[in-house]
Amino acid sequence: MRILIKTQHGSLEAEIIDKNPKTAKAIVNALPLEGRAKTWGNEIYFEIPVKIGEENSQQEVDVGDLAYWIEGSCFCIFFGKTPASKSEKPIAYSPVNVFGKITTKNFVEILKKVKDNEKIRVEKA
């Protein structure tokens, strides 16, 4: 399944992956989602009305990963180093459930323009 992440700087396409099926299903069932962006290094996250526990959770993720942050009930978009990173790889603040991957080519340049409190919308493609 494909989803769209809309920012005022452009739209991104992403693919839902089957790594964490319970998490993916809960998020897809909650679409469309809207929130106000918060940034943490090269991560954008926003609170969503989904509550789910750990499912194959991890802290080290890949650039372009979409994840659910358990501790904060947030939708997370990773596009580079975070304050916890020791290399170029993104490291989440605490464990996340990865459920998707951005497929749009120039997503990093679009996401770098997003500022705190800007509106983000996620919907089915």
BAFI-3210 file (N, C-alpha, C; in Angstrom, 3 decimals, decimal comma, padded with zeros to 6 digits):
// residues 125
n [1|2|3|4|5|6|7|8|9|10|11|12|13|14|15|16|17|18|19|20|21|22|23|24|25|26|27|28|29|30|31|32|33|34|35|36|37|38|39|40|41|42|43|44|45|46|47|48|49|50|51|52|53|54|55|56|57|58|59|60|61|62|63|64|65|66|67|68|69|70|71|72|73|74|75|76|77|78|79|80|81|82|83|84|85|86|87|88|89|90|91|92|93|94|95|96|97|98|99|100|101|102|103|104|105|106|107|108|109|110|111|112|113|114|115|116|117|118|119|120|121|122|123|124|125]
n.u [000,834|000,385|001,169|000,623|002,570|002,043|003,443|003,961|005,955|006,060|004,898|005,279|005,759|005,189|005,834|004,067|005,489|005,967|007,188|006,385|003,484|001,163|001,482|001,589|-001,006|-002,619|-001,907|-002,549|-005,308|-006,017|-005,742|-007,048|-004,258|-003,308|-001,026|001,090|004,313|007,241|010,688|013,699|016,822|017,494|014,916|011,427|008,535|005,222|002,400|-000,017|-003,333|-002,978|-002,391|-000,053|001,939|005,397|006,764|008,830|010,677|013,132|016,114|018,086|017,704|016,924|017,714|014,904|013,088|009,855|008,297|006,723|006,684|006,759|006,842|006,019|003,681|003,773|004,049|006,809|009,360|012,273|015,170|017,889|020,809|020,260|020,158|021,063|022,627|025,658|026,934|026,269|023,850|020,419|019,336|016,835|015,167|014,131|012,970|011,368|008,737|009,239|007,458|007,217|008,547|009,982|009,527|009,830|012,145|013,634|013,312|014,775|015,650|013,177|012,130|014,024|013,291|011,075|009,683|009,400|006,113|004,789|002,136|001,464|000,250|-001,012|-002,078|-004,007|-002,659]
n.v [-001,191|002,278|005,536|009,096|011,823|014,971|018,171|021,709|022,199|020,308|017,099|013,731|010,368|007,187|003,785|001,275|-001,126|-004,643|-005,209|-004,675|-005,608|-005,191|-002,605|-001,168|-001,687|-000,448|002,245|002,747|002,292|004,517|006,639|009,525|011,370|014,188|016,638|018,780|019,570|018,528|018,898|016,992|017,064|015,566|014,467|014,295|014,536|013,823|013,896|011,277|009,803|007,042|004,099|001,807|-001,009|-002,183|-003,648|-005,618|-003,563|-000,905|001,141|002,139|003,274|003,587|006,121|007,683|005,996|005,375|005,539|004,432|006,021|004,694|005,570|008,263|008,214|008,841|009,682|009,172|010,526|009,790|011,350|011,687|012,364|012,298|013,930|011,797|010,255|008,563|008,293|008,716|007,502|007,523|007,672|006,786|008,478|006,814|003,352|002,520|001,490|000,458|001,050|001,845|003,193|005,928|006,699|008,680|010,462|012,980|013,418|014,213|016,892|018,207|017,599|018,809|021,457|021,696|023,167|023,533|023,208|023,443|022,320|018,891|016,355|013,088|010,666|008,121|007,029]
n.w [000,000|-000,655|000,615|001,039|002,062|003,000|002,830|003,238|001,504|-000,411|-001,674|-000,569|-001,545|-000,097|000,836|002,460|004,519|005,345|007,775|010,419|010,928|012,635|013,615|011,172|010,200|012,185|011,851|009,129|009,267|010,744|009,048|007,261|008,659|010,610|011,726|013,744|012,916|014,640|015,140|015,371|015,108|012,034|011,880|011,652|013,560|014,801|016,955|017,005|016,966|017,826|019,596|020,337|021,213|021,560|018,638|017,118|017,620|017,258|017,544|015,862|012,659|009,098|006,644|005,331|006,464|007,869|010,972|014,040|017,048|020,083|022,807|022,601|021,130|018,334|014,829|012,859|010,788|009,280|008,061|008,073|010,127|013,669|016,943|018,526|016,901|015,951|013,658|010,154|010,154|011,127|014,514|016,676|019,409|021,406|021,388|018,248|015,982|012,849|009,894|007,265|004,141|002,509|-000,899|-002,771|-004,758|-004,201|-001,444|000,874|000,522|000,467|003,040|004,714|004,651|006,245|009,080|012,693|013,952|011,514|009,359|008,775|006,696|006,350|004,130|002,353|-000,726]
ca.u [000,000|001,117|000,592|001,173|002,899|001,951|003,985|003,795|007,111|005,918|004,319|006,162|005,112|005,845|005,320|003,927|006,214|005,356|008,087|005,597|002,122|000,159|001,704|001,180|-002,469|-003,180|-001,682|-003,356|-006,715|-006,230|-005,620|-005,942|-003,712|-002,751|-000,367|002,048|005,662|008,303|011,918|014,768|017,845|016,862|013,717|010,183|007,565|004,027|001,529|-001,171|-004,248|-002,773|-001,653|000,369|003,184|006,561|006,633|010,142|011,144|014,562|016,494|018,825|016,824|017,539|017,215|013,710|012,162|008,713|008,184|005,826|007,420|005,893|006,836|005,319|002,530|004,044|004,438|008,173|009,948|013,720|015,806|019,312|021,304|019,529|021,117|021,585|023,446|027,115|027,400|025,236|022,600|019,511|019,069|015,644|015,314|013,866|012,521|010,293|008,305|009,326|006,321|007,165|009,752|009,713|009,982|010,092|013,605|014,264|012,620|015,611|015,616|011,839|011,971|014,920|012,626|009,965|009,999|008,507|004,741|004,143|001,170|001,790|-000,923|-000,711|-003,318|-003,813|-002,306]
ca.v [000,000|003,537|006,692|010,406|012,707|016,306|019,310|022,917|022,256|019,259|015,821|012,573|009,067|006,174|002,426|000,578|-002,397|-005,639|-005,510|-004,608|-005,558|-004,628|-001,156|-000,667|-001,749|000,576|003,559|002,831|002,413|005,845|007,665|010,489|011,919|015,533|017,077|019,885|019,007|018,822|018,382|016,550|016,812|015,252|013,663|015,038|013,669|014,489|012,997|010,732|009,110|005,592|003,563|000,437|-001,328|-002,549|-004,721|-005,632|-002,174|-000,668|002,555|002,507|003,170|004,039|007,357|007,398|005,149|005,901|004,707|004,843|006,170|004,121|006,422|009,528|008,001|009,753|009,304|009,693|010,500|009,935|011,726|011,952|012,257|012,879|014,218|010,552|009,558|008,571|008,283|009,324|006,759|008,071|006,907|007,308|008,844|005,547|002,403|002,814|000,403|000,898|000,505|002,338|003,708|006,965|006,294|009,888|010,624|014,165|013,651|014,869|018,357|018,669|017,496|019,772|022,764|021,682|023,804|023,210|023,712|023,395|021,234|017,717|015,507|011,768|010,069|007,045|007,529]
ca.w [000,000|-000,748|001,308|000,702|003,176|002,403|003,570|002,417|000,603|-001,411|-001,239|-000,659|-001,590|000,720|000,735|003,744|004,449|006,231|008,890|011,654|010,382|013,562|013,613|009,864|010,111|013,086|011,258|007,901|009,680|011,327|008,005|007,161|009,904|010,504|012,943|013,675|012,916|015,604|014,550|016,271|014,088|010,755|012,110|011,871|014,223|015,305|017,705|016,297|017,890|017,735|020,751|020,074|021,932|020,767|017,648|016,450|017,685|017,096|017,658|014,652|011,496|007,853|006,047|004,561|007,222|008,616|012,168|015,114|018,303|021,110|024,003|022,379|020,225|017,227|013,470|012,702|009,450|009,447|006,804|008,299|011,501|014,799|018,017|019,106|015,901|016,071|012,263|009,307|010,344|012,145|015,740|017,346|020,827|022,098|020,366|017,292|015,102|011,457|009,139|005,900|003,507|001,517|-002,226|-003,570|-004,912|-003,578|-000,171|001,903|000,346|000,861|004,497|005,391|004,682|007,210|010,375|013,809|013,972|010,202|009,271|007,972|006,506|005,790|003,621|001,392|-002,070]
c.u [000,876|000,379|001,271|001,421|002,956|002,511|003,756|004,931|007,044|005,318|005,313|005,320|005,905|005,118|005,210|004,622|005,643|006,228|007,334|004,120|001,056|000,257|001,207|-000,345|-003,115|-003,038|-002,523|-004,834|-007,041|-006,155|-006,975|-005,532|-003,172|-002,098|000,535|003,444|006,479|009,548|012,917|015,913|017,137|015,769|012,553|009,233|006,372|003,121|000,338|-002,052|-004,189|-001,964|-001,333|001,708|004,313|006,246|007,928|010,777|012,670|014,835|017,276|017,928|017,575|016,946|016,027|012,708|011,041|008,535|007,168|006,652|006,462|005,726|005,995|004,062|002,634|004,395|005,804|008,664|011,446|014,365|017,273|019,654|020,338|020,558|021,713|022,524|024,935|027,757|026,320|023,869|021,721|019,367|017,878|015,949|015,130|013,219|011,303|009,963|008,326|008,192|006,293|008,489|009,352|010,304|010,256|011,600|014,201|013,692|013,461|015,537|014,255|011,726|012,864|014,285|011,516|010,440|009,002|007,162|004,076|003,214|001,679|000,523|-000,474|-002,029|-002,991|-003,562|-003,364]
c.v [001,251|004,626|007,954|011,182|014,103|017,358|020,539|023,050|021,201|018,006|014,697|011,312|008,106|004,846|001,863|-000,769|-003,364|-006,050|-005,585|-004,484|-004,966|-003,108|-000,555|-000,621|-000,649|001,964|003,739|003,017|003,787|006,966|008,254|011,012|013,314|015,891|018,261|019,308|019,474|018,228|018,038|016,125|016,616|014,199|014,629|014,070|014,501|013,450|012,557|009,953|007,590|005,176|002,108|000,211|-001,678|-003,732|-004,698|-004,247|-002,087|000,821|003,024|002,244|003,644|005,375|006,976|006,511|005,974|004,966|005,288|004,865|005,806|005,078|007,690|009,424|008,917|009,032|009,950|009,511|010,775|010,259|012,102|011,806|012,897|013,210|012,960|009,803|009,682|008,521|008,996|008,660|007,419|007,108|007,571|007,585|007,619|004,622|002,848|001,540|000,938|000,242|000,961|002,906|004,744|006,525|007,486|010,165|011,780|014,469|014,401|016,382|018,931|018,692|018,470|021,155|022,834|022,235|023,358|023,916|023,806|022,182|020,133|016,870|014,197|011,145|008,921|007,643|007,118]
c.w [000,000|000,038|000,799|001,987|002,565|003,357|002,698|001,405|-000,493|-000,804|-001,468|-000,740|-000,729|000,551|002,151|003,579|005,479|007,414|010,233|011,279|011,316|013,581|012,299|009,762|010,958|012,466|009,993|008,250|010,249|010,277|007,633|008,548|009,624|011,817|012,673|013,869|014,114|014,962|015,646|015,363|012,753|010,931|012,282|012,536|014,656|015,937|016,860|017,286|017,742|018,948|020,435|020,767|020,980|019,855|016,838|016,478|017,658|017,303|016,442|013,454|010,255|007,425|005,156|005,282|007,846|009,800|013,131|016,386|019,436|022,289|023,824|021,535|019,007|015,932|013,250|011,276|009,630|008,105|006,969|009,765|012,502|015,884|018,666|018,157|016,197|014,689|011,446|009,499|011,405|013,333|016,417|018,815|021,715|021,064|019,551|016,511|013,673|010,667|007,686|005,441|002,461|000,175|-003,149|-003,578|-004,100|-002,196|000,859|001,750|000,727|002,391|005,257|005,505|005,738|008,552|011,435|013,640|012,595|010,144|008,344|007,875|005,860|005,369|002,681|000,031|-003,083]
res [m|r|i|l|i|k|t|q|h|g|s|l|e|a|e|i|i|d|k|n|p|k|t|a|k|a|i|v|n|a|l|p|l|e|g|r|a|k|t|w|g|n|e|i|y|f|e|i|p|v|k|i|g|e|e|n|s|q|q|e|v|d|v|g|d|l|a|y|w|i|e|g|s|c|f|c|i|f|f|g|k|t|p|a|s|k|s|e|k|p|i|a|y|s|p|v|n|v|f|g|k|i|t|t|k|n|f|v|e|i|l|k|k|v|k|d|n|e|k|i|r|v|e|k|a]
***
